[in-house]
């Protein structure tokens, strides 16, 4: 009973990262063929990066105010 579950878990652990990488590469190639999609993706990435920076700054500010050390 346990052996098939272990086999499935190991197969997923091995194949999922590779499959995800393949899907990512295919998506990038398809995006490059459609400039509107590529531009929208680049714009979204920039906005998300800015949001991430702002969030980190806010967390640091709150941590400092509360006296919580952060790394």
C-alpha distances in whole Angstrom, upper triangle without the diagonal:
4,6,6,7,9,11,12,13,15,16,18,19,21,22,23,26,27,27,29,31,32,32,35,37,37,38,41,42,42,44,47,48,48,51,51,47,47,50,48,45,48,49,46,45,48,48,45,46,49,47,45,48,49,46,46,50,49,46,49,52,50,48,52,53,51,51,47,47,45,44
4,6,5,6,9,10,11,12,14,15,16,18,20,21,24,25,25,27,29,30,31,33,35,36,36,39,41,41,42,45,46,47,49,49,45,45,48,46,43,45,47,44,43,46,46,42,43,46,44,42,45,46,43,43,47,46,44,46,49,47,45,49,50,48,48,44,44,42,41
4,5,5,6,9,10,11,12,14,15,17,18,20,22,23,24,26,28,29,29,32,33,34,35,38,39,40,41,44,45,46,48,48,45,45,48,46,43,45,47,44,42,46,46,43,43,47,45,42,45,47,44,44,48,48,45,47,50,48,47,50,52,49,49,46,45,43,41
4,5,5,6,9,10,10,12,14,15,16,18,21,21,21,23,26,26,27,29,31,31,33,35,36,37,39,41,42,43,46,46,42,42,45,44,40,43,45,42,40,44,44,41,42,45,43,41,44,46,43,43,47,47,44,46,49,48,46,50,52,49,50,46,45,43,42
4,5,5,6,9,10,11,12,14,15,16,19,20,20,22,24,25,26,28,30,30,31,34,35,36,37,40,41,42,44,44,40,40,43,41,38,40,42,39,38,41,41,38,39,42,40,38,41,43,40,40,43,43,41,43,46,44,43,46,48,46,46,42,42,39,38
4,5,5,6,9,10,10,12,14,15,18,19,20,21,23,25,25,27,29,30,31,33,35,36,37,39,41,42,44,44,40,40,43,41,38,40,42,39,37,41,41,38,38,41,40,37,40,42,39,39,43,43,40,42,45,44,42,45,47,45,45,41,40,38,37
4,5,5,6,9,10,11,12,14,16,17,18,20,22,22,24,26,27,28,30,32,33,34,35,38,39,40,43,43,39,39,42,41,37,39,42,39,37,41,41,38,38,42,40,38,41,43,40,40,44,44,41,43,47,46,44,47,49,47,47,43,42,40,38
4,5,5,6,9,10,10,11,15,16,15,17,20,20,21,23,25,26,27,29,31,31,33,35,36,37,40,40,36,36,39,38,34,37,39,36,34,38,38,35,36,39,38,36,39,41,38,38,42,42,39,42,45,44,42,46,48,46,46,42,41,39,37
4,5,5,6,9,10,10,13,15,15,16,19,20,21,22,25,25,26,28,30,31,32,35,36,37,39,39,35,35,38,36,33,35,37,34,33,36,36,33,33,37,35,33,36,38,35,35,39,39,36,38,41,40,39,42,44,42,42,38,38,35,33
4,5,5,6,9,10,12,13,14,16,18,19,20,22,24,25,26,28,30,31,32,34,36,37,39,39,36,35,38,37,33,35,38,35,33,36,37,33,34,37,36,33,36,39,36,35,39,40,37,39,42,41,40,43,45,43,43,39,38,35,34
4,5,5,6,8,11,11,12,14,16,16,18,20,21,22,24,26,27,28,30,32,33,35,37,37,34,33,36,35,32,34,36,34,32,35,36,33,34,37,36,34,37,39,37,36,40,41,38,40,44,43,41,45,47,45,45,41,40,37,35
4,5,5,5,8,10,10,11,14,15,15,17,19,20,21,24,25,26,27,30,31,32,34,35,31,31,33,32,29,31,33,30,29,32,33,30,30,34,33,30,33,36,33,33,37,37,35,37,40,40,38,42,44,42,42,39,37,35,33
4,6,6,7,9,11,12,13,15,16,17,19,21,22,24,26,27,28,30,32,33,35,35,31,31,33,32,29,30,33,30,28,31,32,29,29,32,31,29,32,34,32,31,35,35,33,35,38,38,36,39,41,40,40,36,35,32,30
4,6,7,7,9,11,12,13,15,17,18,19,21,23,24,26,27,29,30,32,34,35,31,30,33,32,29,30,33,31,28,32,33,30,30,34,33,30,33,36,34,33,37,38,35,37,40,40,39,41,44,43,42,39,37,34,32
4,6,5,6,8,10,11,12,14,15,16,18,20,21,22,24,26,28,29,31,32,28,28,31,30,27,28,31,29,27,30,32,29,29,33,32,30,33,35,34,33,37,38,36,38,41,41,40,43,45,44,44,40,39,35,33
4,5,5,6,8,10,10,12,14,15,16,18,20,21,22,24,26,27,29,29,26,25,28,27,24,26,28,26,24,27,28,25,26,30,29,27,30,32,30,30,34,34,33,35,38,37,37,40,42,41,41,37,36,33,31
4,6,5,6,9,10,10,12,14,15,16,19,20,21,23,25,26,28,28,25,24,27,26,22,24,26,24,22,25,26,23,24,27,27,24,27,30,28,28,31,33,31,32,36,36,35,38,40,39,39,36,34,31,28
4,5,5,6,9,10,11,12,14,15,17,19,20,21,23,25,27,28,24,23,27,26,23,24,27,25,23,26,28,25,26,29,29,27,30,32,31,31,34,36,34,36,39,39,38,41,43,42,43,39,37,34,32
4,5,5,6,9,10,11,12,14,15,17,18,20,22,23,25,26,23,22,25,25,21,23,26,24,23,26,27,25,26,29,29,27,30,33,31,31,35,36,35,36,40,40,39,42,44,43,44,40,39,35,33
4,5,5,6,9,10,10,12,14,15,16,18,20,21,23,24,20,19,23,22,18,20,23,21,19,23,24,21,22,26,25,23,26,29,28,28,31,32,31,33,36,36,35,38,41,40,40,37,36,32,30
4,5,5,6,9,10,11,12,14,15,17,19,20,22,23,20,18,22,21,18,19,22,21,18,22,24,21,21,25,25,23,26,29,28,28,31,33,32,33,36,37,36,39,41,41,41,38,36,32,30
4,5,5,6,9,10,11,12,14,16,17,19,21,22,19,18,22,22,18,20,23,22,20,24,26,23,24,28,28,26,29,32,31,31,34,36,35,37,40,40,40,42,45,44,44,41,40,36,34
4,5,5,6,9,10,11,12,14,16,17,19,20,16,16,20,19,16,18,21,19,18,22,23,21,22,26,26,25,28,30,29,30,33,34,33,35,38,39,38,41,43,43,44,40,39,36,34
4,5,5,6,9,10,10,12,15,16,17,18,15,14,17,17,13,15,18,16,15,18,20,18,19,23,23,22,24,27,26,27,30,31,31,33,35,36,36,38,41,41,41,38,37,33,31
4,5,5,6,9,10,11,13,15,16,18,15,14,17,18,14,16,19,18,17,20,22,21,21,25,25,24,27,29,29,29,32,34,34,35,38,39,39,41,43,43,44,41,39,35,33
4,5,5,6,9,10,11,13,15,17,14,13,17,17,15,17,20,19,18,21,23,22,23,26,27,26,29,31,31,32,35,36,36,38,40,41,41,43,46,46,46,43,42,38,36
4,5,5,6,9,10,11,13,14,11,10,14,14,11,14,17,16,15,18,20,19,20,23,24,23,26,28,28,29,32,33,33,35,38,38,39,41,43,43,44,41,40,36,35
4,5,5,6,9,10,11,13,10,9,12,13,10,11,15,15,14,17,19,18,19,22,23,23,25,27,27,28,31,32,33,34,37,38,38,40,42,43,43,41,39,36,34
4,5,5,7,9,11,14,11,10,14,15,13,14,18,18,17,20,22,22,22,25,26,26,28,31,31,32,34,36,36,38,40,41,42,44,46,47,47,44,43,39,37
4,5,5,7,10,11,9,9,13,13,12,14,17,17,17,20,22,22,23,26,27,27,29,31,31,33,35,36,37,39,41,42,42,45,47,47,48,45,44,40,39
4,5,5,7,8,6,5,9,10,8,10,13,14,14,16,18,18,20,22,23,24,26,28,28,30,32,33,34,36,38,39,40,42,44,44,45,43,42,38,37
4,6,6,9,8,6,9,11,10,11,14,15,15,17,20,20,21,23,25,25,27,29,30,31,33,35,36,37,39,41,41,43,45,46,47,44,43,39,38
4,6,9,9,8,11,13,13,14,17,18,18,20,22,23,24,26,28,28,30,32,33,34,37,38,39,41,43,44,45,47,48,49,50,48,47,43,41
4,6,6,6,9,10,11,12,14,16,17,19,20,21,23,25,26,27,29,31,32,33,35,36,37,39,41,42,43,45,47,48,49,47,46,42,41
4,5,5,6,8,10,10,12,14,15,16,18,20,21,23,24,25,27,29,30,32,33,35,36,38,39,41,42,44,45,46,48,45,44,41,40
4,5,5,6,9,10,11,12,14,16,17,18,20,21,23,24,26,27,28,30,32,33,35,36,38,39,40,42,44,45,46,44,44,40,39
4,5,5,6,9,10,10,12,14,15,16,18,20,21,22,24,26,27,28,30,31,32,35,36,37,38,40,42,43,44,42,41,38,37
4,5,5,6,9,10,11,12,14,15,16,19,20,21,23,25,26,27,29,30,31,33,35,36,37,39,41,42,43,41,40,36,35
4,5,5,6,9,10,11,12,14,15,17,18,20,21,23,24,26,27,29,30,32,33,35,36,38,39,41,42,40,39,36,35
4,5,5,6,9,10,11,12,14,15,16,18,20,21,22,24,26,27,28,30,32,33,34,36,37,39,40,38,38,34,33
4,5,5,6,9,10,10,12,14,15,16,18,20,21,22,24,26,27,29,30,31,32,34,36,37,38,36,35,32,31
4,5,5,6,9,10,11,12,14,15,17,19,20,21,23,24,26,27,29,30,32,33,35,36,37,35,34,31,29
4,5,5,6,9,10,11,12,14,16,17,18,20,21,23,24,26,27,29,30,32,33,35,36,34,34,30,29
4,5,5,6,9,10,10,12,14,15,16,18,20,21,22,24,26,27,28,30,31,33,34,32,32,28,28
4,5,5,6,9,10,10,12,14,15,16,18,20,21,23,24,26,27,29,30,31,32,30,29,26,25
4,5,5,6,9,10,11,12,14,16,17,18,20,21,23,25,26,27,29,30,31,30,29,25,25
4,5,5,6,9,10,11,12,14,15,16,18,20,21,23,24,26,27,28,30,28,28,25,24
4,5,5,6,9,10,10,12,14,15,16,18,20,21,22,24,26,27,28,26,26,22,22
4,5,5,6,9,10,11,13,14,15,17,19,20,21,23,25,26,27,25,24,20,20
4,5,5,6,9,10,11,12,14,15,17,18,20,21,23,24,26,24,24,20,20
4,5,5,6,9,10,10,12,14,15,16,18,20,21,22,24,22,22,19,19
4,5,5,6,9,10,11,12,14,15,16,18,20,21,22,20,20,16,16
4,5,5,6,9,10,11,12,14,15,17,19,20,21,19,18,15,15
4,5,5,6,9,10,11,12,14,15,17,18,20,19,18,16,16
4,5,5,6,9,10,11,12,14,15,16,18,16,16,14,15
4,5,5,6,9,10,10,12,14,15,16,14,14,11,11
4,5,5,6,9,10,11,12,14,15,14,14,12,13
4,5,5,6,8,10,11,12,14,13,14,12,14
4,5,5,6,8,10,10,12,10,11,9,11
4,6,5,6,9,10,10,9,9,7,9
4,5,5,6,9,10,10,11,10,13
4,5,5,6,8,8,10,10,14
4,5,5,6,5,7,7,11
4,5,5,6,7,8,12
4,6,8,10,12,15
4,5,9,11,15
4,6,9,13
4,6,10
4,7
4
